[in-house]
Amino acid sequence: MPSSLGRSIGPRFGGCPNVITLNHFFDGANVVTHDNEVEGKVESELTIVPCQRDYLTQTFNGPDITVQFLVFNEFEQRFSTSTKVSCYKEVRLSDIGDALQPGPANDQFSIFNVGVEGTITGMSRLRSVAGPNIDGYDGRTILALLTENWAAGRCLAEPGTSGAAGVGPIDPELTLCATQADCDSLEPGTTCTNPFIKTTSANPQFQGSRLQGDRITIPVP
C-alpha cells in the first residue's frame, strides 16, 4: 500500500486483492445438520470497505466504487449484479442489487435467494471496478467479510396439541427459528420459543493483485 506524507514514498505493503471469492449459503436456505436431527434457516450479510483511506480526515477519500458480482450455484449457473460502496457498506445479501425496495419484501426475487438459485450453497466473485483516474490513482480495491445469521430459537408445540403428543413428522426432530414465520409451516400450535439469531463470520479467499497499490494518506506530524 503506497503511503503518502504529503508526497508518494512508494510501496511498503502488499495491496488488496483484485478479486474476492466467497463460498456461502443462499439466503433462506434450510440447512439440516446433526445427523438429520436439526434444521434451521440461514441468511447472510456482507461488509465491504474500500482499501483507499485518508487518515487525515478519517474518511474514504475517493469517488463511489462499483463492485461487480458473479454468482454461481452448485450447477455452475451464473448470475450477475452490482452495488456501490463509498466509505463503508453493510448489506444483506438479498438486498444487493435491489435499489428500489431493500428489505425482506423482495427477497424471493433476489439472485442470492435459495428459491431463485435452486441450490442451498454457491460462490460469489467480487471485483471492484478500477477508476476513475484521479491524480494518477485508479486502484479502487476493496476488502469484504461475510457474516452468517443462523436461526437459534426452537419451534416447540404447545401442550395439548398434536405436535406435543408426538403426532406428525419427527425427521428432523428439531426445527430452529428466528421468527414465528419459521414455525408456521409446522404442526398447528407450534410457536417459536426464545427466538434469536447466532452469527458467525466466514473468511473470503483472495485472488491476484492490481498493478497499482492502495493509496493511504497519512497526515504529516
Buried (B, 14 or more C-beta within 10 A) or exposed (E): BBBBEEEEEEEEEEBBBBBBBBEBBBBBBBBBEEEEEBBBBBBBBBBBBBBBBBEEEEEBBBEBBBBBBBBBBEEEEEBEBEBEBEEEBEBBBBBBBBEEEBEBEBBEEBBBBBEBBEBBBBBBBBBBEBEEEEEEBBBBBBBBBBBBBBBBBBBBBEEEBEBBEEEEEEEBEBBBBBBEEBBEEBBEBBBBEEBEBBEEEEEBEBEEBBEBBBBBBBEEE
